[in-house]
């Protein structure tokens, strides 16, 4: 009996174990898969982030381009070493760029909450400057950009004889990173002062004068009111330090050599005190667009000398005003458009000579009366002398383009720009003396005319071919002329970075012709 009971209990336990094993192998109901759904609220390309009510869109472009007769894809043949026009200057510069942007939007009871990010990965041809060595050495400069202070560009990623050339040409950048909510824009976005086309009324080349252009965004805190019928108005506080400081220059430090190099003294910008204050009114209609913008810019200088005991000039506010007009549906063809803007500045030079164009010029050319010719110019925000107060530099300019569509695949734009800078009595007396025959430069032997005022004119033509959607090939030919007001000849001591020798140079207007070829695939 005892044996029978043991066998029965053992068999029951075995059956239970087998049943549990079979139960573990039975299929269970799987969790529902959340498929990505199309979000049609904000246009094509948006999808719901799974598990949320937020829509997201990914986009960007890949660009390959080559620019001829420049050391900067977006710049004219100017400064060191491009403006030297000798064996240090690049005949071409190549660049490859991948752009990535992320756009998210969420509907709320206060309206749409939007975030936007746009970043770029870039690889660019570098360049070489002279080292000043008696043995003729050169220094690899990476990709020379425009110095936002208006001075001659500094060495970037430098190394002797290009030993770091395998890495120095690559860069990462953040174009835009902002939040929009209930009429507010917070973060890095295009300035509210800018026309909608920023630097591009019809062109590809970035370096047009004649207006503002924060094409890569500026940090800001903005409120925009929408009055309906296409009428909007914005008030903005925008960071001045990155793109809007052309320079507060102590002319006491000027020398003839530094002037030929495109700087007129010691730049003495102080720490940030106030953002630029910007107001804008805009009307968008079927016929086009009209925009009026104003800006105020605080010029805050550090010190006259090496330390705070030397004193400083008082702050001086500058300002700028801009009008922009776009005309659509013109009778020359479907999609044809005219874009034009005009600007005036007083102590706020970057709203005319924008940061990608710069406001410092030093260009060499041929001469029939001297070793070579040279043209130079400089437009900071303000100037002063030790012990004196700031004097603003006044500028005005315009830019515009007419774009014609030949058919759905081809279009051509004619564009142009002009900007002029005008100095006051403090600058003209310090640099050129009374009557233009004294000061730092006017009293030099051979100088027959001395005036720091100058103008820059630009014209260009661009043709684009789009054989398939979102793939565009373009060629952009640009001519720039520096109209400077110095005349005669000057004994220049030369410079190692441009390999220019000490010699007699003719003071003369200069020209630059640049061709930019580009292939771009948007996605």
Order of alpha helices (4+ residues) and beta strands (2+ residues): alpha-beta-beta-beta-beta-beta-beta-beta-beta-beta-beta-beta-beta-alpha-beta-beta-beta-beta-beta-beta-beta-beta-beta-beta-beta-alpha-alpha-beta-beta-beta-beta-beta-beta
